[in-house]
Amino acid sequence: MAASTSRKHDNFVRESMLRDGKPKSVDELPGIGTWATKDLAELGLVHAHQLLGQLLVCDRNEARYLKFLEVSIPVLNSHPRHYKACFACLDEWCNLNL
């Protein structure tokens, strides 16, 4: 595990977006916990690939994606490191898998 990433991050980037043929939940992403999962579910975003899709819509631009997360998950506004952890994980997943 790299010093700058969590075990959750490292595990996520090494795997496909599916587990046992089913889409991974958003809570498998670093920075996305119980409260963030609830906020995202209210928007219909329950799978990790949906957040990946939004990253791609944002052209993998960190500032645009972080703004999307700020608006979508207001519960995390006081903890921007969580947004950055989610971005870093999905961005690395893209580098390894796309």
Backbone hydrogen bonds, N-H to C=O, Kabsch-Sander energy under -0.5 kcal/mol:
donor,donor_aa,acceptor,acceptor_aa,energy
5,T,2,A,-1.2
10,D,6,S,-2.5
11,N,7,R,-2.8
12,F,8,K,-2.1
13,V,9,H,-2.5
14,R,10,D,-1.0
15,E,12,F,-1.5
19,R,22,K,-3.3
22,K,19,R,-1.9
24,K,17,M,-2.5
26,V,46,V,-1.5
28,E,25,S,-1.7
29,L,26,V,-2.0
32,I,29,L,-1.7
33,G,31,G,-0.7
37,T,33,G,-2.6
38,K,34,T,-1.8
39,D,35,W,-2.1
40,L,36,A,-2.6
41,A,37,T,-2.4
42,E,38,K,-1.7
43,L,39,D,-0.7
43,L,40,L,-1.0
44,G,41,A,-1.6
45,L,40,L,-2.7
46,V,44,G,-0.9
48,A,24,K,-2.6
50,Q,47,H,-1.2
51,L,47,H,-1.0
52,L,48,A,-2.2
53,G,49,H,-2.3
54,Q,50,Q,-1.7
55,L,51,L,-1.9
56,L,52,L,-2.2
57,V,53,G,-2.2
58,C,54,Q,-1.9
59,D,56,L,-1.8
60,R,55,L,-2.7
61,N,58,C,-2.0
62,E,60,R,-0.6
65,Y,61,N,-2.4
66,L,62,E,-2.9
67,K,63,A,-1.9
68,F,64,R,-2.0
69,L,65,Y,-2.4
70,E,66,L,-2.4
71,V,67,K,-2.2
72,S,68,F,-2.4
73,I,69,L,-2.9
76,L,73,I,-1.9
77,N,74,P,-1.8
79,H,76,L,-3.1
82,H,79,H,-2.0
83,Y,79,H,-0.6
84,K,80,P,-2.1
85,A,81,R,-2.1
86,C,82,H,-2.0
87,F,83,Y,-2.5
88,A,84,K,-2.8
89,C,85,A,-2.0
90,L,86,C,-2.3
91,D,87,F,-2.9
92,E,88,A,-2.2
93,W,89,C,-2.5
94,C,90,L,-2.2
95,N,91,D,-2.1
96,L,92,E,-2.0
97,N,93,W,-2.0
98,L,94,C,-2.6
